[in-house]
Amino acid sequence: MPTPTILVDADACPVKDEIYRVAWRQEVAVKVVSNSRLRVPDHPLIERIVVSDGFDAADDWIAEAADAASVVITADILLADRALKAGAIVLGPNGKPFTMASIGPAIATRAIMADLRAGGDQIGGPPPFTKADRSQFLQALDSALVRLKRG
């Protein structure tokens, strides 16, 4: 059975520290993927991957690396869709899982919101990130890794 790996869409990820803590506790490798050099802990389980600043370069790297032994952390709905199709478990930074059942409606909502913004409508962004989101994320990541390790 392949060893689980956490792939992080890191440029705007608010839960990197939580990811590291869970990874250390469960002894799981983490690949922190970004367009620019981010500070990551100096630890053998943590690997920094800096991709070009080309459009979607980090997403492309993660989508190509994702497989059934991966947990992908992203808020990007289109990347979540690609990672799910590769067989990965996908979690948003708030701990909500993306699933094959939920990704279609999420993509549709994303398209509607983009059309509204393009039409000049003023729409608020996502709600502020809370302690409850952080806690839910920790629990979801822990559970996902336990599921992967069990096969």
Backbone as numpy.savetxt, mean C-alpha at the origin, in Angstrom:
# Nx Ny Nz CAx CAy CAz Cx Cy Cz
6.78 -22.82 0.51 5.93 -21.63 0.51 6.82 -20.38 0.51
6.55 -19.41 -0.42 7.39 -18.21 -0.49 7.27 -17.37 0.78
8.33 -16.64 1.08 8.36 -15.77 2.25 7.56 -14.51 1.96
6.69 -14.09 2.88 5.93 -12.85 2.67 6.85 -11.62 2.59
6.42 -10.66 1.79 7.12 -9.40 1.64 6.08 -8.28 1.68
6.43 -7.18 2.33 5.57 -6.00 2.34 6.14 -5.02 1.33
5.30 -4.58 0.38 5.68 -3.60 -0.63 4.95 -2.30 -0.30
5.71 -1.23 -0.08 5.12 0.03 0.37 5.21 1.10 -0.71
4.06 1.63 -1.10 3.98 2.80 -1.97 4.25 4.00 -1.05
5.52 4.37 -0.94 5.98 5.14 0.22 5.90 6.65 0.11
5.78 7.22 -1.07 5.89 8.67 -1.18 4.93 9.43 -0.27
3.72 8.97 -0.11 2.76 9.68 0.75 2.19 8.76 1.83
2.93 7.74 2.21 2.41 6.75 3.16 2.56 7.25 4.60
1.45 7.40 5.34 1.52 7.91 6.71 1.81 6.84 7.76
1.97 5.58 7.36 2.11 4.50 8.35 3.42 3.72 8.19
4.46 4.37 7.68 5.72 3.66 7.49 6.28 3.13 8.81
6.25 3.93 9.86 6.78 3.47 11.15 6.03 2.25 11.66
4.72 2.23 11.47 3.91 1.09 11.88 4.28 -0.16 11.07
4.51 0.04 9.80 4.92 -1.08 8.94 6.22 -1.69 9.45
7.19 -0.83 9.77 8.48 -1.34 10.26 8.30 -2.14 11.55
7.49 -1.62 12.46 7.29 -2.32 13.75 6.69 -3.71 13.54
5.67 -3.81 12.69 5.04 -5.10 12.43 6.04 -6.02 11.72
6.77 -5.49 10.76 7.74 -6.30 10.01 8.82 -6.86 10.92
9.32 -6.05 11.84 10.35 -6.53 12.76 9.79 -7.62 13.67
8.59 -7.39 14.18 7.99 -8.37 15.08 7.74 -9.70 14.37
7.28 -9.63 13.14 6.95 -10.85 12.40 8.09 -11.33 11.49
9.20 -10.60 11.51 10.37 -10.95 10.69 10.02 -11.10 9.22
9.48 -10.02 8.66 9.07 -9.97 7.26 9.82 -8.83 6.57
10.31 -9.10 5.36 11.03 -8.09 4.59 10.06 -7.00 4.11
10.60 -5.77 4.05 9.84 -4.61 3.58 10.63 -3.95 2.46
9.95 -3.64 1.37 10.54 -2.88 0.28 9.80 -1.54 0.23
10.54 -0.47 0.52 9.98 0.88 0.59 10.27 1.54 -0.75
9.24 1.69 -1.58 9.41 2.14 -2.96 8.96 3.60 -3.09
9.85 4.44 -3.63 9.51 5.86 -3.76 10.25 6.46 -4.96
9.81 7.67 -5.33 10.46 8.41 -6.42 11.66 9.21 -5.93
11.74 9.42 -4.63 12.85 10.18 -4.07 13.41 9.42 -2.88
14.59 9.78 -2.49 15.25 9.07 -1.40 14.57 9.42 -0.07
13.98 8.43 0.56 13.35 8.60 1.87 14.25 7.99 2.92
14.16 8.51 4.12 14.93 7.91 5.21 14.20 6.65 5.67
14.94 5.56 5.73 14.39 4.30 6.24 15.35 3.78 7.30
14.84 2.97 8.22 15.72 2.42 9.26 16.83 1.57 8.64
18.00 1.62 9.26 19.11 0.78 8.84 18.89 -0.59 9.49
18.26 -1.48 8.74 17.89 -2.79 9.27 17.89 -3.78 8.12
18.35 -5.00 8.35 18.42 -5.97 7.25 17.08 -6.33 6.62
15.98 -6.12 7.33 14.66 -6.44 6.76 14.10 -5.31 5.89
14.69 -4.12 5.98 14.15 -2.95 5.29 15.03 -2.60 4.09
14.42 -2.54 2.91 15.15 -2.18 1.70 14.51 -0.94 1.08
15.33 0.07 0.81 14.86 1.28 0.15 15.03 1.08 -1.35
13.98 1.34 -2.12 14.04 1.25 -3.57 13.60 2.59 -4.13
14.55 3.28 -4.76 14.26 4.58 -5.37 14.15 4.35 -6.88
12.99 4.66 -7.42 12.75 4.51 -8.86 12.88 5.88 -9.52
12.82 5.91 -10.82 12.89 7.19 -11.53 11.68 8.04 -11.14
11.75 9.32 -11.46 10.61 10.17 -11.13 9.60 10.17 -12.27
9.69 9.18 -13.16 8.71 9.05 -14.25 7.32 8.80 -13.69
6.32 9.18 -14.45 4.93 9.03 -14.03 4.65 7.56 -13.73
4.16 7.28 -12.55 3.78 5.93 -12.11 4.96 4.96 -12.01
6.20 5.45 -11.95 7.36 4.54 -11.88 7.31 3.68 -10.62
6.95 4.27 -9.48 6.87 3.49 -8.24 5.73 2.48 -8.34
4.60 2.90 -8.87 3.46 1.98 -9.04 3.84 0.82 -9.95
4.53 1.13 -11.05 4.93 0.08 -11.99 5.86 -0.92 -11.31
6.82 -0.41 -10.52 7.76 -1.31 -9.83 7.00 -2.23 -8.88
6.11 -1.64 -8.09 5.34 -2.42 -7.11 4.45 -3.45 -7.82
3.76 -3.02 -8.87 2.85 -3.93 -9.59 3.62 -5.12 -10.17
4.83 -4.87 -10.66 5.63 -5.96 -11.22 6.17 -6.89 -10.13
6.44 -6.35 -8.95 7.00 -7.16 -7.85 5.91 -7.90 -7.07
4.68 -7.42 -7.14 3.58 -7.99 -6.34 3.26 -9.41 -6.80
2.98 -10.26 -5.81 2.54 -11.63 -6.10 1.75 -12.14 -4.91
1.44 -13.42 -4.90 0.59 -13.99 -3.85 1.26 -14.01 -2.48
2.56 -13.72 -2.41 3.26 -13.67 -1.12 3.47 -12.22 -0.66
2.81 -11.27 -1.32 3.01 -9.85 -1.01 1.82 -9.24 -0.29
2.16 -8.29 0.57 1.15 -7.37 1.09 1.56 -6.00 0.56
0.68 -5.38 -0.22 0.96 -4.07 -0.80 0.22 -3.02 0.02
0.95 -1.97 0.41 0.36 -0.87 1.16 0.30 0.34 0.24
-0.91 0.78 -0.08 -1.08 1.92 -0.98 -2.45 2.55 -0.78
-2.53 3.84 -1.08 -3.82 4.53 -1.13 -4.25 4.71 -2.58
-3.39 4.31 -3.51 -3.64 4.48 -4.94 -4.55 3.36 -5.45
-5.74 3.72 -5.87 -6.74 2.73 -6.27 -6.31 1.95 -7.51
-5.70 2.63 -8.46 -5.28 1.92 -9.68 -4.13 0.95 -9.40
-3.21 1.34 -8.52 -2.15 0.42 -8.11 -2.76 -0.75 -7.34
-3.71 -0.47 -6.47 -4.38 -1.54 -5.71 -4.98 -2.56 -6.67
-5.62 -2.09 -7.73 -6.22 -2.98 -8.72 -5.15 -3.86 -9.38
-4.04 -3.26 -9.77 -2.96 -4.03 -10.42 -2.38 -5.07 -9.45
-2.19 -4.68 -8.18 -1.62 -5.59 -7.19 -2.58 -6.74 -6.89
-3.87 -6.45 -6.81 -4.86 -7.51 -6.59 -4.83 -8.52 -7.74
-4.73 -8.00 -8.96 -4.69 -8.88 -10.14 -3.43 -9.75 -10.12
-2.37 -9.30 -9.45 -1.13 -10.08 -9.33 -1.23 -11.09 -8.18
-2.34 -11.04 -7.42 -2.55 -12.00 -6.34 -2.17 -11.50 -4.96
-1.76 -10.25 -4.85 -1.33 -9.69 -3.56 -2.51 -9.36 -2.66
-2.23 -9.29 -1.36 -3.15 -8.70 -0.40 -2.86 -7.20 -0.44
-3.90 -6.38 -0.49 -3.70 -4.93 -0.61 -4.44 -4.22 0.51
-3.70 -3.36 1.23 -4.28 -2.58 2.32 -4.06 -1.10 2.08
-5.08 -0.30 2.40 -4.91 1.14 2.42 -4.23 1.52 3.72
-3.67 2.72 3.80 -2.99 3.15 5.03 -3.91 3.23 6.25
-5.23 3.22 6.01 -6.18 3.23 7.13 -6.57 1.81 7.55
-5.93 0.81 6.91 -6.20 -0.58 7.26 -7.32 -1.22 6.48
-8.05 -0.44 5.69 -9.14 -1.02 4.90 -8.53 -1.84 3.76
-8.97 -3.09 3.64 -8.44 -3.91 2.55 -9.11 -3.55 1.23
-8.32 -3.60 0.16 -8.88 -3.57 -1.18 -9.10 -5.03 -1.54
-10.25 -5.34 -2.11 -10.55 -6.72 -2.52 -11.04 -6.70 -3.96
-11.11 -7.88 -4.56 -11.64 -7.96 -5.92 -13.10 -7.46 -5.95
-13.82 -7.63 -4.86 -15.22 -7.17 -4.81 -15.32 -5.66 -4.63
-14.35 -5.05 -3.95 -14.46 -3.61 -3.66 -13.73 -2.73 -4.67
-12.83 -3.31 -5.46 -11.98 -2.46 -6.31 -12.75 -1.83 -7.46
-13.70 -2.55 -8.05 -14.49 -1.98 -9.16 -15.24 -0.72 -8.75
-16.03 -0.79 -7.67 -16.72 0.42 -7.21 -15.74 1.55 -6.83
-14.59 1.20 -6.27 -13.59 2.22 -5.89 -13.06 2.93 -7.13
-12.81 2.17 -8.20 -12.33 2.76 -9.45 -13.41 3.66 -10.05
-14.65 3.20 -10.00 -15.76 4.00 -10.54 -15.92 5.31 -9.78
-15.84 5.24 -8.45 -15.96 6.45 -7.63 -14.81 7.40 -7.93
-13.61 6.85 -8.09 -12.44 7.67 -8.42 -12.68 8.42 -9.72
-13.21 7.74 -10.73 -13.47 8.36 -12.03 -14.52 9.47 -11.90
-15.58 9.22 -11.13 -16.62 10.23 -10.94 -16.04 11.47 -10.26
-15.23 11.25 -9.22 -14.63 12.38 -8.50 -13.69 13.17 -9.41
-12.94 12.47 -10.25 -12.03 13.15 -11.19 -12.84 14.01 -12.16
-13.98 13.48 -12.64 -14.84 14.25 -13.56 -15.40 15.48 -12.86
-15.82 15.33 -11.61 -16.36 16.47 -10.87 -15.29 17.54 -10.68
-14.08 17.12 -10.30 -12.99 18.09 -10.13 -12.67 18.77 -11.45
-12.65 18.00 -12.54 -12.35 18.57 -13.86 -13.42 19.58 -14.27
-14.64 19.39 -13.79 -15.73 20.30 -14.09 -15.74 21.53 -13.19
-14.77 21.62 -12.29 -14.67 22.79 -11.44 -15.37 22.67 -10.10
-15.98 21.52 -9.82 -16.64 21.33 -8.54 -15.61 21.30 -7.42
-15.95 21.93 -6.31 -15.09 21.92 -5.14 -15.48 20.73 -4.28
-14.60 19.76 -4.19 -14.88 18.58 -3.38 -13.76 18.46 -2.35
-14.14 18.12 -1.15 -13.12 17.93 -0.12 -12.29 16.68 -0.41
-11.14 16.62 0.20 -10.29 15.44 0.06 -10.72 14.37 1.04
-9.84 13.41 1.24 -10.17 12.36 2.20 -10.22 12.91 3.62
-10.91 12.22 4.52 -10.96 12.71 5.91 -9.56 12.66 6.53
-9.32 13.47 7.56 -8.01 13.47 8.21 -7.67 12.09 8.77
-6.40 11.77 8.75 -5.91 10.49 9.25 -5.95 10.52 10.77
-6.52 9.48 11.39 -6.73 9.49 12.84 -5.95 8.38 13.54
-5.92 8.45 14.86 -5.31 7.37 15.66 -6.03 6.05 15.41
-7.35 6.12 15.24 -8.15 4.91 14.98 -7.73 4.29 13.65
-7.46 5.13 12.63 -6.98 4.62 11.34 -5.65 3.88 11.53
-4.76 4.48 12.29 -3.44 3.91 12.54 -3.58 2.55 13.25
-4.45 2.50 14.24 -4.69 1.28 15.00 -5.31 0.20 14.11
-6.28 0.60 13.29 -6.93 -0.34 12.37 -5.90 -0.87 11.37
-5.00 0.00 10.92 -3.96 -0.43 9.98 -3.05 -1.49 10.62
-2.58 -1.21 11.83 -1.70 -2.16 12.52 -2.34 -3.53 12.62
-3.60 -3.56 13.01 -4.32 -4.83 13.15 -4.48 -5.53 11.80
-4.81 -4.76 10.76 -5.03 -5.34 9.43 -3.73 -5.91 8.87
-2.62 -5.19 9.04 -1.33 -5.67 8.52 -0.90 -6.93 9.26
-1.03 -6.91 10.57 -0.68 -8.07 11.38 -1.48 -9.29 10.91
-2.78 -9.13 10.75 -3.66 -10.23 10.33 -3.30 -10.73 8.94
-3.01 -9.81 8.02 -2.67 -10.20 6.64 -1.39 -11.04 6.63
-0.41 -10.63 7.40 0.85 -11.39 7.44 0.67 -12.76 8.07
-0.14 -12.84 9.12 -0.42 -14.14 9.74 -1.09 -15.06 8.72
-2.08 -14.52 7.95 -2.75 -15.32 6.91 -1.76 -15.82 5.87
-0.87 -14.94 5.42 0.12 -15.34 4.41 1.05 -16.43 4.94
1.48 -16.29 6.17 2.41 -17.26 6.73 1.76 -18.63 6.91
0.46 -18.63 7.17 -0.26 -19.90 7.32 -0.52 -20.58 5.98
-0.48 -19.77 4.91 -0.70 -20.33 3.58 -2.14 -20.34 3.28
